[in-house]
Amino acid sequence: MTINFRELSPSQLAPYIQHTKIEAGTTRDQIIAHAKETVEHGFNAAMIPGSWVSLVARELAGSGVEIASALDFPTVGVTTSAGKAYEAEQLVKAGATQIDIGVQLGWLKSGMYDDFREDIAGVVRAAGVPIKVMLELPLLTESEREIAVQLSLEAGVAYLKNASSGQIETANPESISYLVARAPKDVFVKASGSITNYEQALTLLEAGAVLLGTSAGLSIISNSTDESSTSY
């Protein structure tokens, strides 16, 4: 059934939002408060740094809320493939139910396609939970975009993602539509990057995104005019 997102109130967008708190220096109390907000407002997931996954897993036990984290981020392509796969395995053991990963853009641009694919596939195998690839579309040429999407699909990802944060791209309908058009029925699209308000969120969902990664979730679901969120 097709959803008319324009008929949803701001608060009804919460199930599509991965409530994000990944700023450096975030404290234990802030992370616990963030986890509680995720449950209170009905967000899809708490997106938090790997170092806090076990704590948040205890806080959210039995809530049904997803626990998401990220690897090879915020600087993508700096972690070894073996290290990335091992950390993914450890995050799942700690309680992560979804993982977003950076990709080896340098390998892609060097024509090292098998290595690029296997870097992702190794995480998919090790984790056993849905993996989202942060493709950093603005940093790729048109041909590189096509290859990156195809190799990611071959590696077994569950989600394609336009970018890791607003430092790379402000999420927009064009990038989301591009990914949606190339994703098979069993692969979904997550939008990320400076998603700061209700109207912007609507346009991304209408373009085909099923998840929105943002640290401005509270502003979005209250339709607040405050757009002072971080770039995540």
Protein Blocks (a to p, Z undefined) as FASTA:
>chain_A
ZZdfklpcfklmmmmpccddfbghiafklmmmmmmmmmmnopabdcddfklmmmmmmmmg
onlpacdddehifbghkacfklmmmmmmmmmmnopabdcddddfklmmnopamlmmmmmm
mmmmmnopacdddehlmlpcfklmmmmmmmmmmnopabdcfbfbfkloccdfklmmmmmm
mpcfkbccddeehiabfklmmmmmmnopabdcdfklmmmmnopabfcbcfZZ
